[in-house]
Amino acid sequence: MGSVMRQHTYCPVRESPPMEAIDFERLIESLKRPEAYPHPAVPVTHIETHISHVLLAGDFAYKLKKPVKLGFLDFSTLERRRHDCEEELRLNQRLAADLYIAVVAVTGTPAAPQIGGSDSVLEYAVQMRRFPQEALLDRQPLTHQLMIRLAETVAEFHAQIPIADDREGFGTPEAVLAPLLDNLAELRVHSLTPENQARLERLDAWIHQRSQALFAVFEQRRQHGYVRECHGDMHRGNIAVVDGEIRIFDALEFSPVLRWIDTASEVAFVIMDLEQDGESGFARLFLNRYLERSGDYGALSVLDFYKVYRAMVRAKVQAIRLDQDSQHPETASDQQPCIDYLALAESYTQPRHPYLLIVSGLSGSGKSFLASQLREALPLIHLRSDVERKRIFGLIETARTFSSVDAGIYFPSATNWTYDRLHRLADAILISGYAVLVDATFIERGRREHFRDLAHRHRVGFATIALDAPPHILRQRLIRRHALGGDASEANLAVLEQQVAIRQGASTTEMADTLIIDTTNTPPLTEILVMLEAILDTGRPPEARVNTALSEQSEDHHIEPSA
């Protein structure tokens, strides 16, 4: 497809008087004819939603807003529809600039309209570039690399978008709670089974209790700038890979309240959508990479709340669609999507059984590689010392500082700061109810004991995974890693020699909760998980010994070697 200059073509033309409903319907029928377009448009395909009409014409698509006024939007006047077309263009050019081309005028008469003509304006449309439906994320197999790229794209987007103004009231605790209560009310009026009515009552009680507990957290996140002008409707059906690039489209233009939200709510939508589709391993991968790139580990404190919200939105949409389809009698299978989303929402209200893992070893021993496998196989959050050290100094993870041993960002105090940050983050993550894996050298016994004490204080299971390999193998790996580039670690051979000199082995006390692995012959991941489970269960208090690590493991996790 050739490129099209982005422009607003409605400026020089005058607007016609408001159309009657019958004229609007006639206009849509007339736009199904190829001669209405200034480019080849055979065939023209029409798609109707509850708020818009989309005409697929040749290489382009044109979206017109319906002249309707609903509880959550107002397209009742031509001026409002023009404004929302402009907003749709502005918002979507942030993440899909090559797909959203222009706001164009529909001119002429309802019986003989022209896209971009010079007569009086009948309507406005958003002109978009078409792409194959197979490009949508909900119509193609997911990959490890695609999830990494998506997480990085979302994290970078959230870092760049505007922060909400205090005066607007977006993101206040009251504003966060309101849509959940609206969803509950809406779901109660639709046909649901007695079982689901009971589930709604349990959700209602949990939402009120949890919102009160998180009141100060919502306000703190708003004050700290996490309420921003987000996409608002980020799920797999609104994400595509076009010409090899990730494009996120169809942002919510009609409701500022639904897009000026906590970035954690947007992340929750992606994760909920993946989990509902049985892609829990990829959901964990997305979450970990997003947190790693953004540094917003505080999002975990509200993530389940927003996952409940997003699942209930989907349940409500399914219930409304079912009630609107009056032509067909309702069956049990018709109700299943709504039931499934409500069950998913309730699953997010259940307590987790967190634990703390540390992965130790010299540089090149394979800590981050194993940690990347574990974070897809188990429901845990991965903290990496190399990434958090760079964050302390305001550096991106791949920045090269060329620091020598005990200098630059690796001077002794900086190392202490790094371990202190890892400890604080692990503490907060455990408080949020998530398991955590800390990936660092941990060559000093006191640092390992500090994290063991943290696990004991939280009364959660603890294990150390101690990795090792012969010195010549470690040297080869470091040389190869530096040649490849792109890794957060800057450890070189001089650093390795220093680590060997000061390394402190596991004490007799430590051996009880330590799993030692020679990474020249690493056991299969399934064996590692079984051995970890035995250590974790031994260290848990009796009431928490429920085989959580393996029972929560997703059967669909995908493990692929990283570069």
C-alpha positions as CSV (number, residue, x, y, z in Angstrom):
1,M,0.0,0.0,0.0
2,G,1.3,3.5,-0.8
3,S,1.6,6.1,1.9
4,V,-1.1,8.7,2.2
5,M,-0.4,12.3,3.4
6,R,-2.0,12.9,6.8
7,Q,-4.3,15.9,6.6
8,H,-7.6,17.3,7.8
9,T,-9.7,17.7,4.7
10,Y,-12.8,19.2,6.2
11,C,-11.5,22.7,6.9
12,P,-12.5,24.5,3.7
13,V,-16.0,23.2,3.4
14,R,-19.3,24.2,5.1
15,E,-21.5,22.0,7.1
16,S,-25.0,20.9,6.1
17,P,-28.0,21.1,8.5
18,P,-28.3,18.1,10.8
19,M,-29.5,15.0,9.1
20,E,-32.6,13.0,10.1
21,A,-32.0,9.4,11.2
22,I,-33.4,8.2,7.9
23,D,-30.9,10.3,6.0
24,F,-28.0,9.0,8.0
25,E,-29.1,5.4,7.2
26,R,-29.4,6.4,3.5
27,L,-25.9,7.9,3.7
28,I,-24.4,4.6,5.1
29,E,-26.1,2.7,2.3
30,S,-24.8,5.1,-0.3
31,L,-21.2,4.8,1.1
32,K,-21.3,1.1,0.2
33,R,-20.9,2.1,-3.4
34,P,-17.3,2.3,-4.7
35,E,-18.0,5.6,-6.6
36,A,-18.2,7.4,-3.2
37,Y,-14.4,7.1,-2.7
38,P,-11.6,9.0,-4.4
39,H,-9.5,5.8,-4.8
40,P,-10.2,2.2,-6.0
41,A,-12.7,0.8,-3.5
42,V,-14.0,-2.5,-4.9
43,P,-15.5,-4.1,-3.0
44,V,-16.9,-2.0,-0.1
45,T,-17.6,-4.0,3.1
46,H,-19.8,-2.6,5.9
47,I,-19.3,-3.4,9.6
48,E,-21.6,-2.0,12.2
49,T,-21.0,-1.8,15.9
50,H,-23.3,-0.3,18.6
51,I,-21.6,3.1,18.3
52,S,-20.1,3.3,14.8
53,H,-20.2,2.3,11.1
54,V,-17.0,1.1,9.4
55,L,-16.7,1.0,5.6
56,L,-13.8,-1.1,4.3
57,A,-13.0,0.4,0.9
58,G,-9.9,-0.8,-1.0
59,D,-6.7,-0.2,1.0
60,F,-8.5,2.0,3.5
61,A,-11.2,1.9,6.2
62,Y,-13.5,4.8,7.1
63,K,-15.2,5.0,10.5
64,L,-18.3,7.1,11.1
65,K,-19.7,7.8,14.5
66,K,-23.4,7.0,14.9
67,P,-25.6,10.0,15.9
68,V,-26.4,8.6,19.3
69,K,-26.3,9.7,23.0
70,L,-25.6,7.0,25.5
71,G,-24.7,7.0,29.2
72,F,-21.0,6.8,28.4
73,L,-20.8,8.9,25.2
74,D,-22.4,11.7,23.3
75,F,-22.3,11.7,19.5
76,S,-25.6,13.5,19.2
77,T,-24.4,16.5,17.1
78,L,-22.2,16.8,14.1
79,E,-19.8,19.0,16.0
80,R,-19.4,16.4,18.7
81,R,-18.8,13.7,16.1
82,R,-16.2,15.8,14.4
83,H,-14.5,16.4,17.8
84,D,-14.4,12.7,18.6
85,C,-13.0,11.9,15.2
86,E,-10.2,14.3,15.8
87,E,-9.7,12.8,19.3
88,E,-9.6,9.3,17.8
89,L,-7.0,10.4,15.3
90,R,-4.8,12.2,18.0
91,L,-5.0,9.3,20.5
92,N,-4.3,6.5,18.0
93,Q,-1.5,8.2,16.2
94,R,0.5,7.7,19.5
95,L,0.7,3.9,19.0
96,A,-0.4,3.4,15.4
97,A,0.6,6.5,13.5
98,D,0.9,4.6,10.2
99,L,-2.6,3.2,10.5
100,Y,-4.5,6.4,11.3
101,I,-4.3,8.8,8.4
102,A,-6.7,11.7,8.6
103,V,-10.1,13.0,9.6
104,V,-12.0,13.4,6.3
105,A,-15.3,15.1,5.4
106,V,-18.2,13.2,3.9
107,T,-19.8,15.7,1.5
108,G,-22.6,15.8,-1.1
109,T,-26.0,14.4,-0.4
110,P,-27.1,11.2,1.5
111,A,-28.0,9.7,-1.8
112,A,-24.7,10.7,-3.5
113,P,-22.0,11.2,-0.9
114,Q,-18.3,11.8,-1.6
115,I,-15.4,11.2,0.7
116,G,-13.3,14.3,0.8
117,G,-15.4,16.4,-1.6
118,S,-15.9,20.1,-1.7
119,D,-19.6,20.3,-1.1
120,S,-21.4,20.8,2.2
121,V,-20.3,18.4,5.0
122,L,-22.7,15.7,5.9
123,E,-20.5,13.7,8.3
124,Y,-16.9,13.2,9.3
125,A,-15.0,10.0,9.2
126,V,-11.6,8.7,10.4
127,Q,-9.6,7.4,7.5
128,M,-7.4,4.4,8.4
129,R,-5.0,2.1,6.6
130,R,-6.3,-1.5,6.4
131,F,-4.3,-4.5,7.5
132,P,-5.0,-8.3,7.4
133,Q,-7.1,-9.5,10.2
134,E,-4.6,-12.3,10.7
135,A,-2.3,-9.6,12.1
136,L,-4.4,-9.3,15.2
137,L,-2.8,-10.7,18.4
138,D,-6.0,-12.7,19.1
139,R,-5.7,-14.5,15.7
140,Q,-2.0,-15.6,15.8
141,P,0.2,-17.7,17.9
142,L,2.1,-15.7,20.6
143,T,5.9,-15.9,21.0
144,H,8.4,-15.2,23.7
145,Q,9.9,-12.3,21.7
146,L,6.6,-10.8,20.8
147,M,5.6,-10.6,24.5
148,I,8.9,-8.9,25.4
149,R,8.4,-6.3,22.6
150,L,4.8,-5.7,23.6
151,A,5.8,-5.1,27.3
152,E,8.5,-2.7,26.3
153,T,6.2,-0.9,23.9
154,V,3.6,-0.4,26.6
155,A,6.1,0.6,29.3
156,E,7.7,3.2,27.0
157,F,4.2,4.5,26.0
158,H,3.3,5.0,29.6
159,A,6.5,6.8,30.3
160,Q,5.7,9.4,27.6
161,I,2.0,10.2,27.9
162,P,0.6,13.2,29.9
163,I,0.1,13.0,33.6
164,A,-3.5,13.8,34.9
165,D,-4.1,17.3,36.3
166,D,-5.2,17.2,39.9
167,R,-8.1,19.5,39.1
168,E,-9.8,17.0,36.7
169,G,-10.4,14.4,39.5
170,F,-9.2,11.5,37.4
171,G,-7.8,8.6,39.3
172,T,-9.1,9.5,42.7
173,P,-10.2,6.6,44.9
174,E,-13.8,7.6,44.2
175,A,-13.2,7.6,40.5
176,V,-11.5,4.2,40.6
177,L,-14.4,2.6,42.5
178,A,-17.3,4.2,40.5
179,P,-17.0,2.0,37.3
180,L,-16.7,-1.2,39.3
181,L,-20.0,-0.3,41.1
182,D,-21.6,0.5,37.7
183,N,-20.5,-2.9,36.3
184,L,-22.0,-4.6,39.3
185,A,-25.3,-2.8,38.9
186,E,-25.4,-3.5,35.1
187,L,-24.6,-7.2,35.6
188,R,-27.4,-7.6,38.2
189,V,-30.1,-6.5,35.7
190,H,-29.1,-9.0,33.0
191,S,-30.1,-12.6,33.0
192,L,-27.7,-14.6,35.1
193,T,-27.9,-17.9,36.9
194,P,-28.5,-18.0,40.7
195,E,-24.9,-19.2,41.0
196,N,-23.6,-16.0,39.3
197,Q,-25.9,-13.8,41.3
198,A,-24.2,-15.3,44.4
199,R,-20.8,-14.7,42.8
200,L,-21.8,-11.1,42.2
201,E,-22.6,-10.6,45.9
202,R,-19.2,-12.0,46.8
203,L,-17.5,-9.7,44.3
204,D,-19.5,-6.8,45.7
205,A,-18.3,-7.5,49.2
206,W,-14.7,-7.9,48.1
207,I,-14.7,-4.8,46.0
208,H,-15.9,-2.6,48.8
209,Q,-13.6,-4.1,51.4
210,R,-10.5,-4.0,49.1
211,S,-11.2,-0.5,47.8
212,Q,-11.3,0.7,51.4
213,A,-8.0,-1.0,52.1
214,L,-6.4,0.5,49.0
215,F,-7.8,4.0,49.4
216,A,-4.5,5.5,50.4
217,V,-2.7,3.6,47.7
218,F,-4.9,4.8,44.9
219,E,-4.4,8.4,46.1
220,Q,-0.6,7.9,46.5
221,R,-0.3,6.6,43.0
222,R,-2.3,9.5,41.6
223,Q,-0.1,11.9,43.5
224,H,3.0,10.2,42.2
225,G,1.9,10.6,38.5
226,Y,0.7,7.1,37.6
227,V,-2.7,8.4,36.4
228,R,-2.1,9.3,32.8
229,E,-3.9,9.6,29.4
230,C,-3.7,5.9,28.6
231,H,-5.1,3.9,25.6
232,G,-8.0,2.7,27.7
233,D,-9.0,-0.4,25.8
234,M,-5.8,-2.4,25.5
235,H,-6.5,-6.0,24.8
236,R,-5.4,-8.6,22.2
237,G,-8.2,-7.7,19.8
238,N,-6.8,-4.1,19.6
239,I,-3.2,-5.1,19.1
240,A,-1.7,-6.2,15.8
241,V,1.7,-6.9,14.2
242,V,1.7,-4.9,10.9
243,D,4.8,-5.1,8.7
244,G,6.7,-6.6,11.6
245,E,5.8,-3.8,14.0
246,I,3.5,-3.8,17.0
247,R,0.5,-1.5,16.5
248,I,-2.0,-0.8,19.3
249,F,-5.2,0.8,18.0
250,D,-8.8,1.8,18.8
251,A,-8.0,3.8,21.8
252,L,-11.0,5.2,23.8
253,E,-11.7,8.6,22.4
254,F,-15.2,9.1,23.7
255,S,-14.7,8.9,27.4
256,P,-11.8,10.8,29.2
257,V,-12.8,9.1,32.5
258,L,-12.1,5.6,30.9
259,R,-8.7,6.6,29.5
260,W,-7.3,8.9,32.2
261,I,-6.5,6.0,34.4
262,D,-3.8,4.4,36.5
263,T,-1.3,2.7,34.1
264,A,-1.7,-0.4,36.3
265,S,-5.3,-0.7,35.1
266,E,-4.1,-0.8,31.5
267,V,-1.5,-3.4,32.3
268,A,-4.2,-5.4,34.1
269,F,-6.3,-5.5,31.0
270,V,-3.5,-7.1,28.9
271,I,-2.8,-9.6,31.6
272,M,-6.4,-10.5,32.2
273,D,-7.0,-10.9,28.5
274,L,-4.0,-13.3,28.2
275,E,-5.0,-15.3,31.2
276,Q,-8.6,-15.7,30.0
277,D,-7.2,-17.1,26.8
278,G,-5.1,-19.7,28.7
279,E,-1.8,-17.9,28.1
280,S,-0.7,-17.5,31.7
281,G,2.9,-18.1,30.9
282,F,2.9,-15.2,28.4
283,A,1.0,-13.1,30.9
284,R,3.7,-13.6,33.5
285,L,6.4,-12.8,30.9
286,F,4.6,-9.6,29.9
287,L,4.1,-8.5,33.5
288,N,7.7,-9.1,34.4
289,R,9.2,-7.4,31.4
290,Y,6.8,-4.4,31.9
291,L,7.9,-4.1,35.5
292,E,11.5,-4.5,34.6
293,R,11.4,-1.8,32.0
294,S,9.1,0.7,33.9
295,G,10.3,0.1,37.4
296,D,6.7,0.4,38.6
297,Y,6.7,-2.5,41.0
298,G,4.2,-0.5,43.1
299,A,1.6,-1.5,40.5
300,L,1.5,-4.9,42.0
301,S,-0.4,-3.5,45.1
302,V,-3.4,-2.6,42.9
303,L,-3.0,-5.1,40.0
304,D,-5.5,-7.7,41.2
305,F,-8.1,-5.0,41.9
306,Y,-7.8,-3.8,38.3
307,K,-7.9,-7.3,37.0
308,V,-11.2,-7.9,38.7
309,Y,-12.5,-4.6,37.1
310,R,-11.3,-5.6,33.6
311,A,-12.8,-9.1,33.9
312,M,-16.1,-7.7,35.0
313,V,-16.1,-5.2,32.1
314,R,-15.8,-8.2,29.8
315,A,-18.5,-10.1,31.6
316,K,-20.9,-7.0,31.3
317,V,-20.2,-6.7,27.6
318,Q,-21.0,-10.4,27.1
319,A,-24.2,-10.1,29.1
320,I,-25.4,-7.0,27.2
321,R,-24.7,-8.7,23.8
322,L,-26.7,-11.7,24.9
323,D,-29.7,-9.6,25.9
324,Q,-29.5,-7.6,22.7
325,D,-29.6,-10.8,20.6
326,S,-33.3,-11.2,20.9
327,Q,-33.6,-13.2,17.7
328,H,-32.2,-16.3,19.2
329,P,-33.3,-18.1,22.4
330,E,-30.7,-18.0,25.1
331,T,-28.9,-21.3,25.8
332,A,-26.4,-22.4,28.5
333,S,-23.6,-22.1,26.0
334,D,-24.6,-18.5,25.2
335,Q,-24.2,-17.6,28.9
336,Q,-20.8,-19.3,29.2
337,P,-18.5,-16.4,28.2
338,C,-20.2,-14.1,30.8
339,I,-19.9,-16.9,33.4
340,D,-16.2,-17.5,32.6
341,Y,-15.3,-13.8,33.0
342,L,-17.1,-13.6,36.3
343,A,-15.3,-16.8,37.5
344,L,-12.0,-15.2,36.4
345,A,-12.8,-12.0,38.3
346,E,-13.6,-14.0,41.5
347,S,-10.4,-16.0,41.1
348,Y,-8.4,-12.7,41.4
349,T,-9.9,-12.2,44.8
350,Q,-8.4,-15.3,46.3
351,P,-5.2,-15.0,48.4
352,R,-1.9,-16.2,47.0
353,H,0.8,-18.1,48.8
354,P,4.0,-16.1,48.2
355,Y,7.5,-17.2,48.7
356,L,11.0,-15.8,48.2
357,L,13.7,-17.2,46.0
358,I,17.2,-15.9,45.5
359,V,19.4,-17.0,42.6
360,S,23.1,-16.7,43.4
361,G,26.3,-17.4,41.5
362,L,29.3,-15.8,39.9
363,S,29.0,-13.8,36.7
364,G,28.4,-16.1,33.8
365,S,26.9,-18.9,35.9
366,G,23.5,-18.5,34.2
367,K,21.5,-16.8,36.9
368,S,19.4,-14.5,34.6
369,F,18.9,-17.3,32.1
370,L,17.4,-19.7,34.7
371,A,15.5,-16.8,36.3
372,S,13.9,-16.0,33.0
373,Q,12.7,-19.6,32.7
374,L,11.4,-19.6,36.3
375,R,9.4,-16.4,35.8
376,E,7.4,-17.9,33.0
377,A,6.9,-21.2,34.7
378,L,6.0,-19.9,38.2
379,P,3.7,-17.0,39.4
380,L,6.6,-14.8,40.6
381,I,8.2,-11.4,40.1
382,H,11.8,-11.3,39.0
383,L,14.2,-8.7,40.3
384,R,17.6,-8.4,38.6
385,S,20.4,-6.6,40.3
386,D,22.1,-5.5,37.1
387,V,18.8,-3.7,36.0
388,E,18.1,-2.2,39.4
389,R,21.7,-0.9,39.8
390,K,21.4,0.9,36.5
391,R,18.0,2.3,37.5
392,I,19.5,3.8,40.7
393,F,21.8,5.9,38.5
394,G,19.1,6.8,36.0
395,L,20.5,4.6,33.3
396,I,18.7,2.3,30.9
397,E,19.5,-1.3,31.5
398,T,21.7,-1.7,28.3
399,A,23.8,1.5,29.0
400,R,27.5,0.8,29.0
401,T,29.4,2.7,31.7
402,F,32.8,1.0,31.2
403,S,33.3,1.1,35.0
404,S,36.3,-0.7,36.3
405,V,36.3,-3.0,39.4
406,D,35.1,-1.1,42.5
407,A,34.6,2.1,40.5
408,G,32.0,4.0,38.5
409,I,28.5,2.6,39.3
410,Y,30.2,-0.5,40.8
411,F,31.9,1.2,43.8
412,P,31.2,-0.5,47.1
413,S,28.5,1.9,48.3
414,A,26.7,1.5,45.0
415,T,26.6,-2.2,45.5
416,N,25.2,-1.7,49.0
417,W,22.5,0.6,47.5
418,T,21.6,-2.0,45.0
419,Y,21.1,-4.8,47.5
420,D,19.2,-2.4,49.7
421,R,16.9,-1.6,46.8
422,L,16.4,-5.2,46.0
423,H,15.5,-5.9,49.6
424,R,13.0,-3.0,49.8
425,L,11.4,-4.1,46.5
426,A,11.2,-7.8,47.6
427,D,9.6,-6.7,50.9
428,A,6.9,-4.6,49.1
429,I,6.2,-7.4,46.5
430,L,5.7,-9.9,49.3
431,I,3.3,-7.4,51.1
432,S,1.4,-7.2,47.8
433,G,1.0,-11.0,47.9
434,Y,3.3,-12.0,45.1
435,A,6.2,-14.4,45.1
436,V,9.5,-12.9,44.3
437,L,12.8,-14.1,42.8
438,V,15.9,-12.0,43.4
439,D,18.7,-12.5,40.8
440,A,22.1,-11.3,42.0
441,T,25.6,-12.7,42.7
442,F,25.0,-13.0,46.5
443,I,28.6,-14.0,46.9
444,E,28.6,-12.7,50.5
445,R,26.9,-14.8,53.1
446,G,25.5,-11.8,55.0
447,R,23.5,-10.6,52.0
448,R,21.9,-14.1,51.6
449,E,21.0,-14.2,55.3
450,H,19.5,-10.7,55.0
451,F,17.0,-12.0,52.5
452,R,16.4,-15.3,54.4
453,D,15.4,-13.1,57.4
454,L,13.0,-11.2,55.2
455,A,11.2,-14.4,54.2
456,H,11.0,-15.5,57.9
457,R,9.6,-12.2,58.9
458,H,6.8,-12.6,56.2
459,R,6.4,-16.3,57.2
460,V,6.8,-17.4,53.6
461,G,8.9,-20.2,52.1
462,F,12.5,-19.4,51.1
463,A,15.1,-21.1,48.9
464,T,18.5,-20.2,47.4
465,I,19.3,-21.5,44.0
466,A,23.1,-21.6,43.9
467,L,24.6,-21.8,40.4
468,D,28.1,-22.7,39.5
469,A,30.3,-23.7,36.6
470,P,34.1,-24.3,36.1
471,P,36.1,-21.1,35.8
472,H,37.1,-21.6,32.2
473,I,33.4,-22.0,31.3
474,L,32.5,-18.8,33.2
475,R,35.2,-16.9,31.3
476,Q,34.0,-18.2,27.9
477,R,30.4,-17.2,28.7
478,L,31.5,-13.7,29.7
479,I,33.6,-13.2,26.6
480,R,30.7,-14.4,24.4
481,R,28.1,-12.2,26.3
482,H,30.3,-9.1,25.8
483,A,30.7,-9.9,22.1
484,L,26.9,-10.2,21.6
485,G,26.1,-7.0,23.6
486,G,22.7,-5.9,24.7
487,D,22.8,-7.4,28.3
488,A,22.4,-5.3,31.4
489,S,25.4,-6.9,33.1
490,E,28.8,-5.3,32.5
491,A,30.8,-7.9,34.4
492,N,34.1,-8.7,32.7
493,L,37.0,-11.1,33.5
494,A,38.5,-8.7,36.1
495,V,35.1,-8.6,37.9
496,L,34.9,-12.4,37.8
497,E,38.4,-12.8,39.3
498,Q,37.4,-10.5,42.1
499,Q,34.2,-12.4,42.8
500,V,36.2,-15.7,42.9
501,A,38.5,-14.2,45.5
502,I,35.8,-13.0,47.9
503,R,33.1,-15.6,47.4
504,Q,31.7,-17.2,50.6
505,G,30.3,-20.7,50.3
506,A,27.0,-21.8,51.9
507,S,27.1,-22.4,55.6
508,T,25.7,-25.6,57.2
509,T,22.6,-23.7,58.1
510,E,22.2,-22.4,54.5
511,M,22.5,-25.9,53.0
512,A,19.0,-26.8,54.3
513,D,17.3,-24.4,51.9
514,T,19.9,-24.3,49.1
515,L,19.6,-26.0,45.7
516,I,23.0,-26.3,44.1
517,I,23.1,-26.6,40.3
518,D,26.1,-27.1,38.0
519,T,25.0,-25.2,34.9
520,T,27.3,-27.2,32.6
521,N,24.7,-29.9,33.1
522,T,21.5,-28.1,34.2
523,P,18.7,-30.5,35.1
524,P,15.4,-30.2,33.2
525,L,13.2,-27.4,34.4
526,T,10.6,-29.8,35.7
527,E,13.2,-31.4,38.0
528,I,14.3,-28.0,39.3
529,L,10.7,-27.2,40.1
530,V,10.2,-30.4,42.1
531,M,13.4,-29.8,44.1
532,L,12.4,-26.2,44.8
533,E,9.0,-27.3,46.0
534,A,10.5,-29.7,48.5
535,I,12.7,-26.9,49.9
536,L,9.9,-24.3,50.0
537,D,7.4,-26.6,51.7
538,T,9.9,-27.4,54.4
539,G,10.4,-23.8,55.2
540,R,6.8,-22.8,55.2
541,P,4.6,-22.6,58.3
542,P,2.3,-25.7,58.5
543,E,-0.8,-23.8,57.4
544,A,0.9,-22.7,54.2
545,R,2.2,-26.1,53.1
546,V,-0.1,-26.6,50.1
547,N,2.3,-27.4,47.3
548,T,1.7,-23.9,45.9
549,A,4.6,-23.5,43.5
550,L,3.7,-26.5,41.4
551,S,-0.1,-26.3,41.9
552,E,-0.1,-22.7,40.6
553,Q,2.2,-23.5,37.7
554,S,0.6,-23.0,34.4
555,E,0.5,-26.0,32.0
556,D,0.8,-23.7,29.0
557,H,4.0,-21.9,30.0
558,H,6.5,-21.5,27.1
559,I,10.2,-21.7,27.7
560,E,12.5,-20.5,24.9
561,P,16.3,-19.9,25.2
562,S,17.2,-16.2,25.3
563,A,20.1,-14.7,23.4
